[in-house]
Amino acid sequence: MSNQYIVEGMYRGFAAGDVAAVVAAFADDFAWTEADGFPLAGTSVGPQAVVENVFMRLGEFSDNGSVSIDRYIADGDTVVADGRYTWNHKETGEPCEVRMAHIWTFEDGKAKSFLQHVDSKRLQEQVA
C-alpha cells in the first residue's frame, strides 16, 4: 500500500467521522503541527494528543468544516495534500474558505508527522 493511498484513506476517514481509522495510520510518536496563526497552532505528539488538541477542538471556531484535496504530490516518504478548507463561520453562519497544504511524512508504513501550511491571514479574517 502506497503512502499516498494511506493519506487518501485518512482524508476519507476524517470526512466520514471515523477518527479511529485516521489515527490508526499514525505512528505512536506521531507529531501533528498546526501553522502559526491557525487557531490551534502548535505541535501535538501522539495520536491521543492529536484527537484532544486538534480534532475535538475544530468546532470551537467553525461549523460544518471540511477539507477538499485538489491534488496529491508523492515522493518517497513524503506526501503533500494541496487543497482548501471550507466551513461556516461559528457566529454568523457565513461560508468561509482558505487554501492549505498538508505535508505528511512516513516511516515504516506509518504516518510519522503532519505539517500544516495555511493562509493564516485570510483564515484569521474569516474566523474573527
C-alpha positions in Angstrom: 0.0 0.0 0.0 1.5 3.4 -1.0 1.9 6.3 1.3 -0.4 8.3 -0.9 -3.1 5.7 -0.6 -2.8 5.8 3.2 -3.2 9.6 3.2 -6.2 9.4 0.8 -7.7 6.9 3.2 -7.2 9.2 6.2 -9.0 12.1 4.5 -11.9 9.7 3.6 -12.0 8.5 7.2 -12.0 12.1 8.6 -14.8 13.1 6.2 -16.8 10.1 7.4 -16.2 11.0 11.0 -14.1 7.8 11.5 -11.4 9.2 13.8 -10.3 5.7 14.8 -9.5 4.9 11.1 -7.5 8.1 10.8 -5.3 7.7 14.0 -4.8 4.0 13.1 -2.4 5.3 10.4 -0.3 7.3 12.9 2.9 6.1 14.5 2.9 6.1 18.3 5.2 9.2 18.4 3.3 10.9 15.5 3.8 14.7 15.5 1.0 16.9 14.2 1.9 20.6 13.7 -0.7 23.3 13.0 0.6 26.5 11.4 1.4 29.7 13.4 -1.6 31.9 13.0 -4.1 29.0 12.9 -6.5 28.9 15.9 -5.0 25.6 17.1 -1.3 26.5 16.4 1.3 24.2 17.9 2.5 20.6 17.8 0.7 17.7 19.4 2.6 14.4 19.8 0.9 11.1 19.8 -2.5 10.0 18.4 -4.5 10.8 21.5 -3.0 14.3 21.8 -4.0 15.0 18.2 -7.6 13.9 18.9 -7.8 16.0 22.1 -5.8 19.1 20.9 -7.0 19.2 17.3 -9.9 17.1 16.2 -12.0 17.7 19.3 -11.4 21.5 19.1 -12.2 22.3 15.4 -15.7 23.2 16.4 -14.5 26.0 18.6 -14.2 28.3 15.6 -16.1 26.7 12.8 -19.2 24.7 11.9 -19.6 22.2 9.0 -15.8 22.1 8.4 -14.4 20.1 5.6 -11.2 19.5 3.7 -11.1 19.3 -0.1 -8.0 18.0 -1.7 -7.3 19.2 -5.3 -4.1 17.1 -5.8 -1.6 14.9 -4.1 2.1 15.0 -4.7 4.0 11.9 -3.5 7.8 11.4 -3.3 9.2 8.6 -1.3 8.2 9.0 2.4 6.5 12.4 1.8 3.0 13.1 0.6 1.7 16.6 0.1 -2.1 17.2 0.0 -2.9 20.5 -1.7 -6.4 21.9 -1.3 -8.7 24.0 0.8 -10.7 24.2 4.0 -14.3 25.2 3.9 -16.5 25.9 6.9 -19.3 28.1 8.2 -18.4 31.0 10.5 -19.3 29.9 14.0 -21.4 33.0 14.9 -22.7 34.3 11.5 -23.0 31.1 9.6 -21.3 32.7 6.6 -19.4 30.3 4.3 -15.6 30.6 4.5 -12.8 29.1 2.5 -9.0 29.2 2.7 -6.2 27.4 0.7 -3.9 25.0 2.5 -1.3 22.3 2.0 -0.5 19.4 4.3 2.9 17.7 4.3 2.8 14.1 5.6 5.9 12.1 6.3 6.1 8.4 6.7 8.3 5.8 8.3 7.8 2.0 8.1 4.3 2.4 6.6 3.0 4.7 9.4 2.4 8.5 9.3 5.3 10.0 11.3 4.4 13.7 11.0 1.9 16.2 9.7 2.8 19.8 8.9 0.1 22.3 8.0 0.6 25.3 5.7 -2.4 27.6 5.5 -3.1 31.2 4.5 -3.4 32.2 8.2 -4.0 35.9 7.4 -7.1 35.1 5.3 -8.2 32.5 7.8 -7.9 34.9 10.7 -10.0 37.4 8.8 -12.7 34.8 8.3 -12.9 33.4 11.8 -12.9 36.8 13.5 
